[in-house]
Amino acid sequence: MNPSTAQAEVIVDELVRNGVRQVVLSPGSRNAPLSYALYRAAHTERLRLHVRIDERSAGFLALGLASRTQSPVVVVCTSGTAATNLHPAVSEAYHSGVPLIVLTADRPPELRAAGANQTIDQHRLFGAEVRMFDELAVAESRPGQNAYWRSQMCRAWHAAAGGGRGGPVHLNIPFREPLVPDGDDQWCESLAGRPDDARWTEVSQRGQAPSELSRVRARRGLVLVADWGAEKAGEWGDRYGWPVLAESGGVGVGGSAAISTGMWLLNLPEFMQEHRPEQVLCVGRPTVFRQVQQLLADTDVEVLLAHGGVDWAAPAHNLREVAETFGAAPGDVDPEWLTAWQHADQKASEALHAALDLERWPSGAAVAREVVDALPEQALLVLGSSNPSRDVALAAHQRSDVVVHRNRGVAGIDGTVSTAIGAAVAHGQPAYALLGDLTFLHDSNGLMLGPYEQRPDLTIVVLNDDGGGIFALLEQGSPEHREAFERVFATPHGTDIGKLCAAHGVDHVLVRERSELTAALQWRPGLRVVEVRADRTALRSVHQRLLAAVRTALLG
């Protein structure tokens, strides 16, 4: 057996022993030893192998799988720019606490020194955005290699799993030729692992409980849910009488304390002046709404953060206390406080949906509401990072019986189709995604599924307003910037999404009427795209009218 084959076989075996069940592979020559080893492991049903030709899509497919299972998923590629294409997924995994094990093949040192083809500097390629980096020594036919390889896989697994919320690790593996098996099983030492498929190295978790906040003491407080902990936050709010506001609105958040119109209420200064909390318990890292940042920067409000085990952010650098999870709240809570927010929520919700019914169809807000209404129980909803996240938070009815996933670690539009496919495969129940057209087109390679690949049960709803509608809601979309807006921000593309889907063999439905959308959203298995075409120029005015309706209902 040649050294590269021996090393790859041991690496794959030890990863499986540690718990790896999903691997995403992109084809290449230098990673051939790993490709053969993974094929054999998949053939014997020790793991499930997913093959993607685009490394960026491969990385986000792995991210989607890992985000739903919360167990490390391995992604493997060859050397050179193949490895750099994994960087967006690594960044998202690092900032959102998703466990990935990235194996990049590389040339051995003598070929790097010679300027060999497809060679770049892959040493610490992903910088500080990994929890562990290691470059394995080039495999040699000598005793001691088996223990070394297995030990490093255990280190990688433990670093990725994180003992709670995980993160990405990067192992760079230089392979020396020959890169293909030679048919000889002889090696200078036993390549066996521990008996009974045990890990080479067991790591004790020592039973340490997560840290808890201890300074929760206000009679009038708010819980603000950002990127994790929605279910627990809902239960906490119910128990202690604090309103629960989420960046996904009322979707994925349970309990009577959930305020589905919370993002509208925070945007009314007059309302907030009368309903200013003494403390805000922030769960995770808020990233979507400016009114949330304004609340957290209010010097009259004490901010407590439950960060969930990943690096924590301080939007206004004024955090009073930080812990991994919630603590107990005070017993002396204002009994009228939650009731006041609930009454405001009911008024705002009635006014909002009445106003939305009067708007010309379709709008992003209306489509988001109808998608959420159509979701089966326990369905997964993957949201694009731009307008879809905002539309669901602002317009959807409360649904505590669905699961929401958003790539909010760095909030990019990279790889969202692939993320949704991976999350849908891992979810194993009905799954939907709501994406804007640019987000969809940015990862259209995610639709490229070969004949041997598992096809997800996923309905992707694309709101196609022919460009970057999100910018119409920002300063760039104001009238004084109209001349430059269309070319450098709106970026119309004119792509025929139906033909793009046909090229990939993916079912496509173009919706022209509201009734057609209702029918198209009926659940059925398989991968399909439902396209709704909308007028981007109306976005800003629609949001202004909806805000005015909520303001009138609450303030007169």
N, C-alpha and C positions, 0 to 999 in steps of 0.2 A: 504494500500500500504506500502510495506516495504521501509526503508530509501534508500537502494542502488538503487532500481527501481525508486523511486521518483527523486533521484539525476541524474541518467542517463537520464531519460526522459526530465528533465529540461535542462540539458547540451546540448543534441542534438537539442532540440527545439530552444534554444537561438543561437546556432551556425548557424542553418538554417536561423534564423531571421537576423543574421549578414551577410549572403551571402554565406555560405558554400554550395556548390552544388556537391562536389565530396569527398567521404570518402573511404579510403582503410583500411580494417579490416583484422587482422590475428586472427585465432580462439584461444581460451583459456578458462579457467574456471574463473579466477579472473576477467576478463573483460566481463563476461557474461551480467551484467546489461547494459553495453553500446552496446553489440552485439544485444540484444533484441530491444533496443530503436532504433538502426540504421536500423534494419530489418523493423521495423514498419514505420519508416520515408521513407525508400526506397519503401516499398509496397504502400504507399500513394503518391509516386512520388514527395516527397519533396526534395529528393537528389538521386544521383546515388551511389550505393554501389558496391565496388570492393573487392573481398575476395581473399587473397593469404595466403598460408600456411607458406611461408618463409618470416620472418619479414624483412630480408635484402632486398629481392626483393620488398616487400610491400613498404618499405621506398622509394626506387628509383622509383617505379611506381607513388607514390604520388609526388615525385620530378618532374618527367616528366610531369604529369598533371599540376602542379603548374607553371612550367617553361613556358608553352605555354599560360596558362590563366592569369598568373600574379595575381592570386587571391588565398588566402589561401586554401590549401587542408589539410584535417585532416587524420592522420594515427593513428590507434588504435591497441594496443597489450596488452597482459597479462604481468604478472610480471616475474622477473628473467632474464635469458639470452635472453629471447624474446626482452626485452627492449634494451639490449646492442647491439643487431643486427641492431638496427636502427641508431647506431652512425655514420656509414659511410655516410648515406644519410643526416643526420643532419649536418655533417661537410661540405659536398658539398653545402647544402642549405645555410649555414651560410656564406661561402666564396664567393658564387655566387649570393647572394641576392634573394633567392627563398623563397616565403612565405609558411611555413609548420606549422601546429599545431599538435604537438605530444602528444597524450593522452596515458600514460602508467598506467595500473591498478597496484595496489599494495595491499599487506596485510596490515591490520590495525596495529597500534603500538604494541598491545599485542601479535600478532602472530610473528612480527619481533623479539620481545624480546625473544620469545620462540624458535627461530631458525626454523621457519616453512618452509615447503617444497617450492621450487621455490622462495626463498626470498634472495635478495641481497640489498645493500644500493642503492636505486634509487634517493636519494636526490641529486639534481644537477648532475645527472648522466652524462650529456653532457658538464659539465664544463662551460667554457666561450663561447662555440659555440652556444649559444642561445641568443635571444634578451630579453627573459623573462623566468623565472622559477617560478613556484608556486606549492606548495603541498596543495591541498584542504583538509580541515578538514573532518574527517569521518562523513558521513551524520547522522543526528539525527532527530527524529520526534519532532521538536519544531518550533515555529514561527520564521521567519527571514531567514530560509534556502533558500527559493526561490530567494529572492533578492540577497543574497550572491552568489549563484551559477550563476545566470544570469550576475551579475556584473563582475565576474571573466572571464566569456566567452567573454564579450565585451572587457575587458583588453587584453585577449589573441589575439582576432581578430585584434585589433588595433596594437598591438606590431608586429604581423606577417605581416600585410599589410604594415606597415612602412611608410605610406604616400607617397610612391614612389616605390623604390625597397624594397622588403620585406626581410624576414628572418625567421628562425625557432623559435618557442616557445615550451616550454615543460611544461605540466601540469601533475603532478603525482597525481593519485587519488586512495587513499586506500578505498577499499570496504569491508564492514563487511557483513557476511552472515546473512540472505539468499541472494543469488545472482540471483535468478530467480523470476519472477513476481508471486505473490500469488493470483491474480484474484480480489483483493480488491482495489477499486479506492479511498478509503477514506484517507484523509490526514489532518493534524492539521491546515493547512492554504491553501489558494488558490495557486495553482501552475501555474496559468495563467501568460503569459507575457503581454507586453504592448498591447493596442488595435491596430487593423489593422496591425498585424504582425510586429510592429515596434521593433527596438532594445531597450533593457533595458536602455542602456546608449549611447547617441550619442556623438561622439568626433569631435569637430570642427577642421578643418585643417587650419583655420586662413588665408587661401589664400596666404601663403608664396611661392614666386617663388623660384626655384632652384638657387643657386649661380652660377655665370658665371665667366669665366676667363677674366681678364682685361689686361693682359700683352702680348697678342698676337700682335706682332709688327714687325716681321721679314719680309723682302722682299722675302727670300728664306726659306721656311719651309716645313715640312712634317707632315701629319696626320697619326698616327699609330693606327689602330683599333685592339683592343685585344678581349674583351669578351662581348661587348655590343655596341649599338649605331651605327651599320654599316650604316643604311639608312641615319641617320642624318649626319654622317661623310661624306658620299658621296656627299650629297647636299652642305655641308659646303665647301668641297674641290672644287667643281664646281664653287661655288660663288666667292671664294677668290683666286683660282689659285694655291692651294697647292696640290701636289700629295697625294693620299690616298693609303696607304699600309696596308694590313690586314693580320692577322694571318690565315685567311681562303683563302688567295690569292684573286682572283676576284670573289669568290662565296659568294653571299649574299650581295655584295657591289655594289651600282649603281653609275652612273655618269661617265662622260668622264675623270674625274681625277683619277679614280681607276686604279692602276697599278697592273695587275694580276701577274707579275713576280717579284714583289717587294722583296720577300724573297731571290730570286737569286741575285738580284742587290745589296742588302745589304751585300751579302757574297763575293763581289768582292772589295777588298781594293782599287785597282787602280781606279775603277769607283767611289767609295765613296769619294776618295780623291778629285776628280774633282766635285763631286756633294754633298758635305757635306752641310747639312742644317744649318741655323743659329739657328732655333728653331724646336723642335719636339713637336707636340700636341699629347700626348698619351691619348687614349680613353680606359679606363679600365685597366686591369692588364695583361700585356703580359707574357706568360708562356712557349711558345713552342720553339722559335728559339734563339740560342745563338747569332746570328748576331744582333738580336734586342737588346739583353742585352748590347752588345758591343756599339751599337749606343747610347743607353741611358746613358752609362757610359762615353761617349766622353766628355772631359772637355771643348771642344770648342763648344759644342752644348747645348743650354739652353732648359731644359725640363719642359713642362707644362702638368699638368695632369687633365683630366676630369674624375672623378671617378664614376659618375652615382649614388651616394647615398649610396655606401657601403664602407667598410674600404679600404683605399687606400694604395698602396704599393709604395716604393721608391727603385727601383732596385739598384741604385748606390748612394742613399742617397743625391742626388743633385737636387731635385725638386726645381724649382724657384717659382712656384705658383700651387695651388691646388684649384679646384672648382668642383661643381657637374656636370656642363655641359659647353659647349663651349661658348665663347663670340664672339664678332665681331673681324674680322681680320683687319689689316691696309689697307688703300686704296692704298698705294704705294707698289705694289707687282711686282717683276721682271717678265715681260711678257714672257720672254724666258724660265723661270724656269720650268714651267709645261710642256711646249713643249719639252724640252730636256728629261724629264723623260718619256714622252709619246713615243718619238722616240726610246729611249732605250728599253722601254717595248715592242714595236713592233718588234725590232730586236731580243731581247731575246726570245720572244714568238715564233717567226718563227723558230729560231735555236733549241729551246727546243723541240718543237713538231716534227720537222724533225728528230732530234736525237732519240726521243722516238719511232718514227715509225720504226727505224732501230733496236731497241732492241728486243731480243727474248721475245715473249709473253708467259705467262703473267708476268708482274711485278706490284708491288703495285702502281707505278705511272701511268701505263697504265690503270689499272683497275679503279683507282680513276677518271681519265679523262673520261673514258667511262661511268661510273656511273653518273657523273655530266652532261655529254652531254645528257643522256637518261631521265633526270628528267622532268616530266611535269611542266608546269608553275604553280607557287605557291606551289610547292611540298615542303615538309619538308625533310631535310637531317640531320640525327643525326650521328655524327662522333665519333668513338672511340678515346680514349685519346692518343694512341701511334702513330703508323705509319699512320693510316688513316687521322688524322688531318694534318700531314706533307705532305702526298701524295697529298691531295686535294689542299693545299696551293701551292705546287710546280709544279703541273702538270695539274690542271683543267683549262679549258677555263673559261672566265668570264661569270658568270650567276648572274645577279642582280635580277632575277625574282624567286628566291628560298629562302627558310628560312633555316638557319643553326643553329643547336643546338649542343653544346659541353659541357660536364661536366668539365669545366676548373676551377672551384672553388678550388678544391684540385687535379684535374687532375688524379684521380684514375680510374682504370678499373672496380671498383665495380659497380654492378647493371646497366650496360649500356643497356642490353637487356630490362630490366624493365623500365628504363628511356625512351627508344625509344618507347615502347608500350604505356606508359602513355602520352608521347608527341604526338604520332600519334592519340590516342583517342581524345585528346583535339584539335588537329589541324583540324581534320574533313575533310581533303583533302588528296590526295595521299602523302604517307610518305615512306621514305627509310632510312635505316641505313647502314653505311659502317664500319665494325668492323674487327679487327684482330681475329685470332682463339683463342688466350688466353683470350681476352676480352669477346668473345662470350661464351666460356666454363666457365669462371668465374661466369657468371650469367645465366647458362643454365636453372636454376630453373625458370627464367622469362618466359620460354615457357610453364610452367605448368598452364594452364587455365582450370578451371573446367567447367562443362556443363552450369552453370548459368551465367558465366562471359562474359562480352562484349569482342569480339575478334576484334583486331585492323585491319585496312587496312594498312599493313606494309610489305614491302619487305626488309629483312635483307640480305645484301651482306657480306659474310664472306670470306676474303682473308686468306686462310689456308696455311701457310708456316711451319706448324708443329713446332711452338715454338715462342720464343720471338724475332722476327726479329728486333725490335727497338734497341736491344743491339748491333746488327751488325754495326749500324751507330755511336755508341758511342765508347769511349776509350776501353771498355771491348771487343769490336769486333776487335781490331787491332791484327795483326799477332803475336805479341809477347805474347799475352794472349790466343792463340789458344787452348792450352792444357786443360785449365779449362773451356773455354767458353761454350762448348756444354752441359756440365753437369749442371753447376750452373747458366748460364744466358740464353742460348737458350732453355733449358728445353723442349725437344721434348716430345710429349704426345701420338701420334699415335691413337688418338680418331677417330672413324668413325662417323662423324657429321651426315651423312645420317641416320644411325641407331638411333642416339640420337633424331633426329627430329621425326623419325617414332614412337619412344616410347612416344612422346608427341602429336602425331597426327598432326604434322605440316608438310605441304608440303615442299619438299626438291628437289632442282635441282642442279646436279653436272655439272659444265661447264668445258669443255675440250678445246674448240676452241673459238676464238674471236667472230665468228659469232653466236655461241651459247649464249654468254653473251649478245649480242645485243638483241637476241630474248627473253632471260630470263628477261631482264630489262623492257620489255613492261609492262605498268601498268595494273594490274588487282587487284580487291579487295581481302581482306583476308590476313591472316598471312602466310608468306612463307619465306624460307631460300634459297638463291642462293649461292652456294659454288664454289669458284675458288681456285684451288690448285696451289701454286707457289713454286719456289726454293729460299729458304732463303739465301743460300750461295752467290747468285749473287747480293744481295741488295747493298752492299758497292760499288762494281765496277760500278753498274748502276748509282748510284748517282754521282760518280766521273766523268763518261763519260758525263752525262747531264750537270754538272757544267762546264766541259771543253768546251762543245759546246756553252754554253752561253758566256763563257769568250772569246772564239775565235770570236764570232759574234760581241762583243762589243769592244774588245781590240785588236783584230787581232793576 
